[in-house]
Amino acid sequence: MIKVIPNKNDIGAEIICDLKKLSKEDLKRLKSALYKYGVIFFKNQNLTSGIYLKFAKNFGKLANYPRLKGLSKKYPQITVVQRKRTDKGPSFGEQFHTDSIYTKKPPRFTMLLSKLVPKKGIANTEFCSQYLAYKQLPTNIKNKLKKIKAIYSSEGPISITTKERVKEKGKKIKELKSTHKILKKINTNYAIYCSPGHFVDFKTNIKNKSKLKKFLFGHQIKKKFQYSLDWEKNQLAIWDNRSMLHQATPFRGNRIMHRITIH
């Protein structure tokens, strides 16, 4: 049995349940909540890596993140996102973005499981609903964006926040690029599918590109579309990577997160 508690404006929802004891009907409700609210989170979930992976497989095929090594040979699909108190520079993912949009087939969902966190209210993850952002676009801009594609790169603006963490994991940095439509239909709803952190240029030849880019990025991340998630130890979050932008907030301290991405 699960309980769904939506956040303000239906941006995200807390789910009260035991992830080790889910029925088929429970999973169906979880997936429905994920599509509706964009991000769902679960407190007090002390999961082993094996149980975490088993739960993740309910949502699709697990992906290997191209920029970091896996947790171990046994669990290559779990990547460790870690920050130490002594680390310099910005945190991993400290700009609004969509995970791995620079690949041909970006993941549909991302999961984070907190293993070690600073005190509550520090080191949050901020989410931004691109369903709501699309709904509140002027009609003429919607029509314009339907025809436009954009180019994304792993060496985009956000790369400054990832290079140090990638080096720590001993993986060589190779640029990855891909092209995607700006608007994406997910089930019956449209969302803006554009990652400011990885954006290189519009692929489509259009007038006033810089003006459109400035408007689009500013619109996507308006505060009224946002929800900030306070992390606690043993908390799990799942978000729809297609309909939610996310970013880490700046912080100093020790944090360890286990991440899984899902196609």
N, C-alpha and C positions, 0 to 999 in steps of 0.2 A: 504494500500500500504506500503511495507517495502523496505528498502535499505540495502544491505549486503556489508560491507566493510571488506574484509579479511586482516589479519595481515601479516607480513613478513613470507614467507615460508608456508603460509596457516595454521599457528598454531593459531587457534582462529579467531573470526571475530566480529566486532561491528555491531549491527543491529539497524537501525534508524526506529522507529515506535512508535505508542501508543499502549501499551499492552491491554488497555481497549477497543480498537476498531480493532479487528482482524477478518478477513474473514477466511473461510475455506481454501482458496487458500494461504492466508498469513501464516496460521499454517503449511500448507504443506511445504512451502518454509523455514520456521523456522526449522522444523524437518530435512529437507534436509541439511541445513547449519550446524546444530548440528552434524549430522553424518559425514559430510565432514571435518569440521574444529575442531571438538572435544570440543570446548567451544565457546559459543556465549554470548555477553553481551549487555545490554540495559541501556543507561543513562537516567536520568530525568524521573523515573517511580515512582511516589508517590502513592503506592498501599496500600489499606487497607488489613488486614489479609484475609478477605473474598474474595476479588478480586485476591489476590496472590494465595490462595488455588485453586480457580476456574481455573486460568491460568495453574497451575501445573498439574491439572487433565487431561489436554489435552495430557500429555506425558505418562500417565500410572496410575497405582494404587499407592496411597500415602502410604509410609511406616512409621512406628513408630520407631524412633531411639532408640536402646536398652540401650544407656548409659546416656541419659539425659531426664528429664521430658519435657513435651510439654509446649507451651506458656500458655495455659489455658485449661479448660475442653472443651470449645467450639472449640479450635484449637490445639488438641493434636499432630497433625502431624508437627506443626511448632515448632522447637526447637530454643532456644536463645543461640547464641554463643557470649559471652560477655567477654571483658577484661577491667579492670579498671586500671587507672594510678598507683594505689597502689599495684596492683598484682605483686607477685614475681615469679621468674621462667619463663620458656618458655611459649609462646602462645599456645593456643589450635591448634593442627595439625601442629606443627613446624618441620615437616620432611616429605619428599615425601612419599605419601601413596595413597591407594585406599580405599574409604569409606566402612566400614563394611565388608571387605573381609573375616573377621573371622566368618561370618554367612554362612549358607548353600546357601542362595539366596541373595547375595549382591544387593544393588540397582543399576539399570542401569544408573540413572541420579541423580545429586545433584543440588539444586538451593540455591543461597545465595542472600538475599536482604539486602542492607546496610541501617541501620537506623541511625547510628551515626559512624562517622569515623574521625581519626586524619587528619591533612593536607595531601594533595595529595603527593604521593611518599613514604608515611610511611604506614606500615601495608598492603603491597601488598599480593596478592595470586599468586604464581608461578605455572604454568602448564607445563607439559612435555608430548609431543605427543608420545604415544607408538605405533602408526601406523608407524611413521617415524623411531622409534627405531627398530621395527621389520624389516622394509624394509632394513635397513643398517646393519643387522646382517650378519656375514659370513654364507654361505650356510651350512657348517658342523655344526655350532652351532644351526641353525634353525632346522636341522634334529634331533639333539640331544634333543633339548627342546620339540619337539613334543611328546616325550615319558615320559616327566617328570611332576610330580605334586609336589606341595609344601604345607606345613602346615602353617597356619596363626593363630595368637592369638590376642585377645584384650589386652593382657598383653605384647605385643611385644615391640620393642624399643621405639615406639612413645608413649607408655602409660605414660611415665614421663610427657608428655605435656598435658595429659587429666585428670589425677587423681585429681588434685586440682579443676579443673572446675567441674568435676563430683561430688565431695564432696560438692561444693557450691550449687548444685541443689538437694542435699539430696537423691541421688540415691545410693543404695548399689552397690559396684563394684563386679561383678561376672565374672570370666573369661569365654570367649567364644572362641571356636576353630572350624576351618573348613579347608577343603582341596580342592584345585582347580588346574586345569591344568595351566601350565605356559603360554601357548599360547592360544589365544581365537579368534575365527572367529566371526566377527561382520558384518552382511550382507555379503558382498563379500570380505572384507579385514581382514587380520590377525593383531593382536596387541599382544604385550607382556603384560600379565596379572599377574603382580607380584608386591606386595606391600612391599617395603623395610621396611616401618615403622611397619609392622605387621608380618614380616617373622620370622618363628621359625626354620624350617629345610626343606630340600627336603624330600618328602615322598618316592620317588623312590630311590632305592639303586644304587648309582653311584660312580664312582671313582673321586678323586680330587674335592670333594664337595666344599671345601673352596675356591679353585681356580675359580670354575665356579661361585660361589656366588659373589666373588669380581669382576669378569669380568662383570657379568650380571648387578649388581647394578651400577657399574661405567658407563656402556654403556647406561642404561636406562635414566640417568639424565644428559647426555651431554648437554652443553649449546646450541648447535645448534638445539636441540629438544624443547627448552623452550620458554615460553612467560610469562612475568610478568604483571599482571593486576593491574593498579592503581585504587584504590577504590575512589568513590565519593559518597556523600549522595544520597539515592534513586536510586542506581544503582543495577541492577539485573544481575546475571550471572547464566548460566546453563551449565553444562559440562557432557560429557559422562564418567561415572565413570569406564567404562570398557576399554576405550582407552586413558584416560588422568590420569597421576599421578598429584597430586597437593600438595602444602604445604603453610603454612603461613610463612611470613618473620618475623624475630624478631622485636619487637617494644615496646615502652612504651607509653601509652596513653589510652584514653577511646574509646572503639569501641563496637558497638552492631550490630550483624548480625542475621537475621532470616533465618533459614535453613529448607529446605524440601528435603527429599530423596524419590525417585520414583522407584518402581519395573518395 
